[in-house]
C-alpha cells in the first residue's frame, strides 16, 4: 500500500510538471500560474523548504509571475527562492546567480537601483565570506552593482566595481561580453580630461583585449580603436587620435566600403582632427576627394550628396574654419533649392544664419533672413515661433544696418507674428515689444516707440520681478529715449 501511494504521488508530481511546462512553453502564462502554485505547495509538503525541488518550484512560480507582468509577486517569490537556493546549493552556483540577476533586473525595471545595490552587496558579502572572489558569480555581481552605481551617479563606487571585474580578466577571458561591458562603462566614466591617464590605460587595455580575443582584423578591435581615437580627441591628444583613426578609416574602407556609414563617420572624424592639428589643406583635400566620390556615386542633385556637403560645413565649423564652412553651407543651400524641399532649405539657411550671427556679420544675415521669412510665408507657417523669431532678427538687422524704413515697414508683420507665436508673459514677447520700440526710435518715430516701450515695461514688471538688473536695464533704455 505504501509503495503504491508513493508511485501515485510520483505520477501526480510528474503530471503537474508536464502540465506546467506545456502551458509555459506555449507562452500561456495565465494557465501556467495556478499549476505553478500547486507545484510549490506539493514541493513544500513532500520535500520540505530546504530542498532543491522546492527551490525549482519557487523559481518557476516567480518566472511565471514575471511573464504575467506582476513584478511585486515575482520579486517576493524570487527572494524566497534565493533564500532556499543559498541553503541547498553552493553560494557561487549558477542557479543562485541566475536568481540574483532576475531580482536585479526587476529592481532596475522599476528604477529601484538602491534595492538592487542592497541585494548585490549582500550577495557579494556572502561570496566573500566563503572566499569566492574568483568565481563567476562574484564577478558578475560586481558588474551588476557597478551598473547600478553608475545610474545613481556614484561614479567612484562604479569605477571600483568595474575595475574589480577587470582584475579577473585572465580568468574570464572567454567571457568577452562581460569584459567589453566593463571596459565600455569605464571608458564613459574615465572619458573626461580630468581622468586622462587612467582613461588612456582603460582604452588601451580594451583594444588589447579585443585584439587578443577577436583578432587584429576583427570589427570589435576596430571599434575599440575608434573609441580610443575618440578619447584622444576629447583629451586634445590630436596626433595620437589621428594616427589611431587612420587604422580605423583604412579597415572600414576595405571591409565596409567607402560609402558605408561607418567609413564616412571615421573619415569625417579624421578630417576634423586634421583641422584641429592645423592641417587645413590636408583636410580640404580629403573632403574634396570624398565629395567627388559621392558625386560620381550618388549624383549632384541627390539628397544624400546634399547631406554630405552640409556635413562638410559642420566639420569645418567644428574646427573653427568658418570661411570653409560658409563655402560648404552655401553649396548645401544651393543644392537644397534644386531639390525643392522647403523644410530642408529652411534648416540649411538657419545654420548659415547662426554662423553669421556668431560672427556679427549683420549685413550678410539680411538676405538669409529674408529668404527664410519668404519661405515661411509661402508655406503658410505664420504662427510658427521660428517665423516670429526670424522676423525679429530681420527687423533688428535692418535697424542695425541703417535701413530704418525697411525695418519700420516690417513692424506690422513682427507685431502680428509675435502675438501669435508667444504668450504675452514670456521673455520672447517682451523682447519683441522692445525691438519694435528700438526700430521706431531709429526712424525718429518716438511716440510709437514710447507705446511699445511702455508695453515692455508693464510686462517686465511682472515677469522680471526676480530679475531686477534686467528690469533696470530696460528702464535705463526707456529713460534715454
C-alpha positions in Angstrom: 0.0 0.0 0.0 2.7 2.4 0.9 4.6 1.6 -2.3 1.5 2.1 -4.4 0.8 5.5 -2.7 4.4 6.6 -3.3 4.1 5.7 -7.0 0.7 7.6 -7.3 2.3 10.7 -5.7 5.3 10.5 -8.1 2.9 10.3 -11.0 1.0 13.3 -9.8 4.2 15.3 -9.4 5.3 14.4 -12.9 1.9 15.2 -14.4 1.8 18.6 -12.7 5.3 19.5 -14.0 4.3 18.3 -17.5 1.2 20.4 -17.4 3.2 23.5 -16.2 5.8 23.2 -19.0 3.1 22.6 -21.6 1.5 25.9 -20.8 4.7 27.8 -20.1 6.4 26.8 -23.4 3.4 28.0 -25.3 3.5 31.4 -23.5 0.1 30.6 -21.9 1.3 32.1 -18.5 -2.2 32.6 -17.1 -2.9 28.9 -17.4 0.6 28.0 -16.1 0.2 30.2 -13.0 -2.3 28.0 -10.9 -0.3 24.9 -11.9 2.9 26.5 -10.7 1.2 27.3 -7.3 0.1 23.7 -6.9 3.7 22.5 -7.6 5.1 24.9 -5.0 2.6 23.5 -2.4 3.3 19.9 -3.3 7.1 20.5 -3.1 6.8 22.2 0.3 4.7 19.3 1.6 6.6 16.4 0.1 10.2 17.6 0.1 10.4 20.4 2.7 11.5 24.0 2.4 15.2 23.2 2.3 15.1 21.1 -0.9 16.2 21.6 -4.5 12.7 20.7 -5.8 11.2 23.4 -3.6 13.7 25.9 -4.9 13.0 25.0 -8.5 9.2 25.2 -7.9 9.6 28.7 -6.4 11.8 29.7 -9.3 9.2 28.6 -11.9 6.4 30.4 -10.0 8.4 33.6 -9.8 9.2 33.4 -13.5 5.6 32.9 -14.4 4.5 35.9 -12.3 7.2 37.9 -14.1 5.9 36.8 -17.5 2.4 37.9 -16.4 3.8 41.4 -15.6 3.2 41.0 -11.8 6.6 42.3 -10.7 5.7 42.5 -7.0 4.7 38.8 -6.8 7.7 37.9 -8.9 10.0 39.7 -6.6 8.6 38.1 -3.5 8.9 34.6 -4.9 12.4 35.2 -6.3 13.5 36.4 -2.8 12.2 33.3 -1.1 13.7 31.2 -3.9 17.1 32.9 -3.4 17.0 32.2 0.3 16.3 28.5 -0.3 18.9 28.2 -3.1 21.6 29.6 -0.7 20.7 26.6 1.6 20.7 23.9 -0.9 23.4 25.0 -3.4 26.9 26.4 -3.0 26.6 30.2 -2.9 28.6 30.6 -6.2 26.3 28.1 -8.0 24.9 29.4 -11.4 21.4 28.8 -10.0 22.0 31.3 -7.2 23.5 33.8 -9.6 20.6 33.5 -12.0 18.1 34.4 -9.3 20.2 37.4 -8.2 20.3 38.5 -11.9 16.5 38.3 -12.2 15.9 40.2 -9.0 18.4 42.9 -10.1 16.6 43.2 -13.4 13.2 43.5 -11.7 14.6 46.3 -9.4 16.1 48.1 -12.4 12.9 47.8 -14.4 11.3 49.7 -11.6 14.2 52.1 -11.3 14.8 50.9 -7.8 18.6 51.0 -8.1 19.1 51.3 -4.3 17.3 48.0 -3.7 19.4 46.4 -6.5 22.6 47.7 -4.9 21.5 46.3 -1.5 20.7 42.9 -2.9 24.0 42.7 -4.8 26.1 43.9 -1.9 24.5 41.3 0.4 25.3 38.5 -2.2 28.9 39.8 -2.6 29.4 39.6 1.1 28.1 36.0 1.3 30.6 35.1 -1.5 33.4 37.0 0.1 32.9 35.1 3.4 33.3 31.9 1.5 36.4 33.1 -0.4 34.6 33.0 -3.7 36.0 36.3 -5.1 37.4 34.5 -8.1 34.0 33.0 -9.0 31.8 33.9 -12.0 29.0 34.8 -9.5 31.2 37.3 -7.7 32.5 39.0 -10.9 29.0 39.2 -12.5 27.6 40.6 -9.3 30.3 43.2 -9.2 29.4 44.2 -12.7 25.7 44.5 -12.0 26.3 46.6 -8.8 28.7 48.8 -10.7 26.0 49.4 -13.3 23.6 50.4 -10.5 26.2 52.8 -9.0 26.7 54.4 -12.4 23.0 55.0 -12.9 22.9 56.5 -9.3 25.9 58.7 -10.4 28.0 57.2 -7.6 30.9 57.1 -10.1 33.8 56.3 -7.7 32.0 53.2 -6.4 31.1 52.3 -10.0 34.7 52.6 -11.1 35.9 50.4 -8.2 33.4 47.6 -9.1 34.2 47.7 -12.8 38.0 47.6 -12.1 37.2 44.6 -9.9 35.7 42.9 -12.9 38.8 43.6 -15.0 41.1 42.3 -12.2 39.7 38.9 -13.2 40.3 39.4 -16.9 42.6 36.5 -17.4 40.3 34.0 -15.6 37.3 35.1 -17.6 38.9 35.9 -21.0 36.4 33.7 -22.8 33.5 35.8 -21.4 34.2 38.7 -23.6 30.7 40.3 -23.3 31.2 40.9 -19.6 34.7 42.4 -20.1 33.7 44.5 -23.0 30.8 45.9 -20.9 33.1 46.7 -18.1 35.6 48.4 -20.4 32.9 50.5 -22.1 31.5 51.5 -18.8 34.9 52.6 -17.5 35.6 54.4 -20.8 32.5 56.5 -20.2 33.5 57.1 -16.6 37.1 57.9 -17.4 36.2 59.8 -20.6 36.8 63.3 -19.4 40.0 65.3 -19.3 40.5 65.1 -15.5 41.0 61.3 -15.7 43.2 61.4 -18.7 45.9 59.0 -17.6 43.5 56.4 -16.1 41.2 56.7 -19.1 44.0 56.1 -21.6 45.0 52.9 -19.8 41.5 51.6 -19.9 41.0 52.3 -23.6 44.4 50.7 -24.4 43.6 47.6 -22.4 40.2 47.3 -24.1 41.9 47.5 -27.5 44.5 44.9 -26.4 41.8 42.5 -25.2 39.8 42.8 -28.4 43.0 42.2 -30.4 43.9 39.1 -28.4 40.4 37.6 -28.3 38.9 38.6 -31.7 42.0 39.3 -33.8 43.5 42.4 -35.4 41.2 42.3 -38.4 38.0 42.0 -36.3 35.4 44.7 -36.1 35.4 44.5 -32.3 39.1 45.5 -32.4 38.4 48.3 -34.9 35.5 49.6 -32.7 37.9 49.6 -29.7 40.4 51.7 -31.7 37.6 54.1 -32.8 36.8 54.6 -29.1 40.5 55.1 -28.3 40.8 57.7 -31.1 37.7 59.5 -29.7 39.2 59.6 -26.2 42.5 61.0 -27.6 40.4 63.6 -29.4 38.4 64.6 -26.4 41.6 65.0 -24.3 43.2 67.0 -27.1 45.8 64.4 -28.0 45.1 65.1 -31.6 48.2 63.5 -33.2 47.6 60.2 -31.3 43.9 60.4 -32.3 44.8 60.9 -35.9 47.3 58.0 -36.0 44.8 55.7 -34.4 41.9 56.8 -36.6 43.9 56.2 -39.8 43.8 52.4 -39.0 40.0 52.6 -38.5 39.4 54.5 -41.8 41.6 52.0 -43.6 39.8 49.0 -42.2 36.3 50.3 -42.9 37.2 51.3 -46.4 38.5 47.8 -47.2 35.8 45.8 -45.3 32.6 48.0 -45.4 33.2 50.2 -48.5 33.8 53.9 -48.9 30.0 54.7 -49.0 29.3 52.9 -45.7 28.1 54.9 -42.7 31.0 53.6 -40.6 33.6 54.6 -43.1 32.1 58.1 -43.6 31.9 58.6 -39.8 35.6 57.7 -39.3 36.6 59.6 -42.4 34.8 62.8 -41.3 36.4 62.5 -37.8 39.8 62.2 -39.5 39.2 65.4 -41.4 38.2 67.1 -38.2 41.4 66.0 -36.5 43.5 67.4 -39.3 41.8 70.7 -38.8 42.5 70.5 -35.1 46.1 69.9 -35.9 46.1 73.0 -38.2 46.5 71.0 -41.4 43.6 72.6 -43.2 45.0 71.9 -46.6 45.1 68.1 -46.0 41.6 68.2 -44.5 40.3 70.2 -47.5 41.9 67.7 -49.9 40.3 64.8 -48.1 36.9 66.5 -48.2 37.2 67.2 -51.9 38.1 63.6 -52.6 35.2 62.3 -50.6 32.7 64.6 -52.2 34.0 63.7 -55.6 33.5 60.0 -54.9 30.0 60.6 -53.6 29.1 62.9 -56.5 30.0 60.2 -59.0 28.2 57.5 -57.0 25.0 59.4 -56.0 24.7 62.3 -58.4 25.0 66.0 -57.5 21.2 66.5 -57.2 20.6 63.7 -54.7 19.6 64.3 -51.1 22.5 62.1 -49.9 25.0 64.2 -51.7 23.5 67.4 -50.4 23.6 66.0 -46.9 27.3 65.1 -47.4 28.1 68.7 -48.4 26.2 70.0 -45.4 28.1 67.7 -43.1 31.3 69.0 -44.6 30.3 72.5 -43.5 29.6 71.2 -40.0 33.0 69.6 -39.8 34.8 72.8 -40.7 32.6 74.8 -38.4 33.6 72.5 -35.5 37.2 73.1 -36.4 36.6 76.9 -36.3 37.4 77.2 -40.0 34.4 79.5 -40.7 35.3 80.6 -44.2 35.4 77.0 -45.4 32.2 76.0 -43.5 30.5 79.0 -45.1 31.5 77.8 -48.5 30.0 74.3 -47.9 26.9 75.7 -46.3 26.2 77.9 -49.3 26.7 74.9 -51.6 24.3 72.9 -49.5 21.7 75.7 -49.7 22.1 75.8 -53.5 21.5 72.1 -53.7 18.5 72.3 -51.4 16.9 74.8 -53.7 17.4 72.4 -56.6 15.8 69.6 -54.6 12.8 71.8 -54.0 12.5 70.9 -50.3 11.4 74.0 -48.4 11.7 72.5 -44.9 15.3 71.3 -45.7 16.2 74.7 -47.2 14.9 76.5 -44.1 17.0 74.3 -41.9 20.2 74.9 -44.0 19.6 78.6 -44.1 19.1 78.6 -40.4 22.6 77.1 -39.8 24.2 79.7 -42.1 22.3 82.5 -40.3 23.6 81.1 -36.9 27.2 81.3 -38.3 26.7 84.9 -39.4 25.1 85.8 -36.1 28.0 84.3 -34.2 30.5 86.4 -36.3 28.4 89.6 -36.1 28.0 89.7 -39.9 24.7 91.6 -39.8 24.8 92.6 -43.5 25.3 89.0 -44.5 22.4 87.9 -42.3 19.9 90.1 -44.1 19.5 88.1 -47.4 19.5 84.8 -45.5 16.8 86.0 -43.1 14.7 87.5 -46.0 14.7 84.1 -47.8 13.7 82.3 -44.6 10.8 84.7 -43.9 9.7 84.4 -47.6 9.8 80.5 -47.3 7.7 80.6 -44.2 5.1 82.8 -45.8 4.9 80.7 -49.0 4.4 77.6 -46.7 1.8 79.5 -44.7 3.8 78.9 -41.5 2.8 82.3 -40.0 2.1 81.0 -36.4 5.5 79.3 -36.2 7.8 80.7 -33.4 10.7 80.3 -35.9 8.9 82.7 -38.3 8.3 85.2 -35.5 12.0 85.0 -34.4 13.4 85.4 -37.9 11.1 88.4 -38.4 12.5 89.9 -35.2 16.1 89.2 -36.3 15.5 90.7 -39.7 13.9 93.9 -38.4 16.7 94.3 -35.9 19.3 93.6 -38.7 17.7 96.3 -40.9 17.9 98.7 -38.0 21.5 98.0 -37.1 22.5 98.3 -40.8 20.8 101.7 -41.1 17.8 100.5 -43.1 15.3 102.2 -40.8 12.5 102.5 -43.4 12.6 98.8 -44.3 12.6 98.0 -40.6 9.5 100.2 -40.0 7.7 98.5 -42.9 8.3 95.1 -41.3 6.8 96.1 -37.9 3.2 95.1 -38.7 4.4 91.5 -39.5 6.7 91.4 -36.5 3.9 92.6 -34.2 1.3 90.1 -35.6 3.7 87.1 -35.7 4.9 87.8 -32.1 1.4 88.0 -30.8 0.5 84.6 -32.4 3.8 82.8 -31.5 4.5 84.0 -28.0 2.3 84.2 -24.9 2.2 87.8 -23.6 4.0 86.9 -20.3 7.2 85.5 -21.8 10.7 86.9 -22.3 10.3 86.5 -26.1 7.2 88.6 -26.2 8.8 91.3 -24.1 11.8 91.3 -26.4 9.5 91.7 -29.4 8.0 94.8 -27.9 11.4 96.2 -27.1 12.8 95.5 -30.6 9.8 97.2 -32.2 10.3 100.2 -30.0 14.0 100.3 -31.0 13.1 100.2 -34.7 10.8 103.2 -34.2 13.5 105.1 -32.3 15.9 104.6 -35.2 13.3 106.1 -37.6 12.7 109.0 -35.3 9.1 107.9 -34.5 9.3 108.5 -30.8 5.6 108.4 -29.9 5.2 105.0 -31.4 8.4 103.9 -29.8 7.2 105.0 -26.4 4.0 103.0 -26.8 5.9 99.7 -27.2 8.5 100.6 -24.5 5.6 101.0 -22.1 4.2 97.7 -23.1 7.6 96.1 -22.4 7.8 97.8 -19.0 4.3 96.7 -17.9 5.0 93.1 -18.8 8.6 93.1 -17.5 7.5 94.5 -14.1 5.5 91.2 -13.7 7.7 88.7 -15.5 11.1 90.1 -14.3 10.2 90.6 -10.6 13.2 88.4 -9.6 15.5 89.9 -12.3 16.0 93.4 -11.0 19.1 94.1 -13.1 17.4 93.1 -16.3 14.4 95.3 -15.5 16.7 98.2 -14.5 18.5 97.9 -17.9 15.2 98.2 -19.7 14.2 101.2 -17.6 17.5 102.8 -18.5 16.9 102.3 -22.2 13.5 103.9 -22.0 14.8 106.8 -19.9 17.5 107.6 -22.5 14.9 107.7 -25.3 
